[in-house]
């Protein structure tokens, strides 16, 4: 391996990330991305639920505004149900096949 390439580092990465090779970085990145996506999804759900609830309270009897607010609340609830379904599917598939999607082990897939 070229010694210059071995000494290149990205200053945006912390020293802990710079010490990782590509496989180890991906093993840490993908589960973290899944958890971050689920966390962002839950935050978006709560935000939409609160905004829809406030809009419903402020509709003042206007059928159009009340229907739009109800639609926003319904969409937020559908979104959280879909997120939980994806999480449960990952858990069930992981249990049946012995794979944990939040602990990714791809050492055997290394290209040499």
C-alpha positions as CSV (number, residue, x, y, z in Angstrom):
1,X,0.0,0.0,0.0
2,X,1.2,3.5,-0.8
3,X,2.5,5.1,2.4
4,X,1.0,8.5,1.4
5,X,-2.5,7.0,1.1
6,X,-2.1,5.2,4.4
7,X,-1.3,8.6,6.1
8,X,-4.3,10.5,4.6
9,X,-6.9,11.5,7.2
10,X,-10.1,13.4,7.0
11,X,-10.1,16.3,9.5
12,X,-13.9,16.2,9.7
13,X,-13.7,12.7,11.4
14,X,-12.9,12.3,15.0
15,X,-9.8,10.4,15.9
16,X,-12.0,7.4,16.9
17,X,-13.4,7.3,13.4
18,X,-10.1,7.9,11.7
19,X,-8.7,4.7,13.4
20,X,-11.4,2.5,11.8
21,X,-11.0,0.7,8.6
22,X,-13.7,0.7,5.9
23,X,-15.5,-2.4,7.0
24,X,-15.6,-1.4,10.7
25,X,-16.8,2.0,9.8
26,X,-19.7,0.6,7.7
27,X,-20.5,-1.8,10.6
28,X,-20.9,1.1,12.9
29,X,-22.5,3.5,10.4
30,X,-25.4,1.4,9.1
31,X,-26.9,0.5,12.5
32,X,-26.4,4.1,13.7
33,X,-28.2,5.4,10.5
34,X,-31.1,3.0,11.1
35,X,-31.5,4.2,14.7
36,X,-31.2,7.8,13.6
37,X,-33.9,7.3,11.0
38,X,-36.2,5.8,13.5
39,X,-35.5,8.6,16.0
40,X,-36.1,11.3,13.4
41,X,-39.3,9.5,12.3
42,X,-40.6,9.5,15.9
43,X,-39.8,13.3,16.3
44,X,-41.6,14.0,13.0
45,X,-44.6,12.0,14.2
46,X,-44.9,14.0,17.5
47,X,-44.4,17.3,15.7
48,X,-47.2,16.5,13.2
49,X,-49.4,15.2,15.9
50,X,-49.0,18.4,18.0
51,X,-49.4,20.7,14.9
52,X,-52.5,18.7,13.8
53,X,-54.0,18.9,17.3
54,X,-53.4,22.6,17.6
55,X,-54.9,23.1,14.1
56,X,-57.9,21.1,15.1
57,X,-58.4,23.2,18.3
58,X,-58.0,26.4,16.3
59,X,-60.3,25.3,13.5
60,X,-63.2,27.2,15.2
61,X,-65.9,25.0,13.7
62,X,-64.7,25.5,10.1
63,X,-65.3,22.1,8.4
64,X,-62.4,22.5,5.9
65,X,-59.9,23.4,8.6
66,X,-61.1,20.7,10.9
67,X,-60.9,18.1,8.1
68,X,-57.3,19.2,7.2
69,X,-56.3,19.0,10.8
70,X,-57.9,15.5,11.2
71,X,-56.0,14.4,8.0
72,X,-52.7,15.6,9.5
73,X,-53.4,13.7,12.7
74,X,-54.4,10.6,10.7
75,X,-51.3,10.7,8.6
76,X,-49.1,11.1,11.7
77,X,-50.7,8.0,13.2
78,X,-50.3,6.0,10.0
79,X,-46.6,7.1,9.8
80,X,-45.9,5.9,13.4
81,X,-47.7,2.6,12.7
82,X,-45.6,2.0,9.6
83,X,-42.4,2.8,11.5
84,X,-43.3,0.3,14.3
85,X,-44.2,-2.2,11.6
86,X,-40.8,-1.8,10.0
87,X,-39.0,-2.1,13.3
88,X,-41.0,-5.2,14.3
89,X,-40.4,-6.8,10.9
90,X,-36.6,-6.2,11.3
91,X,-36.9,-7.8,14.8
92,X,-38.9,-10.8,13.7
93,X,-36.7,-11.5,10.6
94,X,-33.6,-11.0,12.7
95,X,-35.0,-13.6,15.2
96,X,-35.9,-16.2,12.6
97,X,-32.7,-15.9,10.6
98,X,-30.3,-15.2,13.5
99,X,-29.3,-11.7,12.2
100,X,-29.4,-8.5,14.2
101,X,-29.8,-5.5,12.0
102,X,-28.6,-3.2,14.7
103,X,-25.4,-5.1,15.1
104,X,-24.0,-5.5,11.6
105,X,-21.1,-8.0,11.1
106,X,-19.8,-8.0,7.5
107,X,-16.2,-9.3,8.2
108,X,-16.9,-12.2,5.9
109,X,-17.8,-10.0,3.0
110,X,-14.5,-8.2,2.8
111,X,-13.0,-8.0,-0.7
112,X,-9.4,-8.9,-0.7
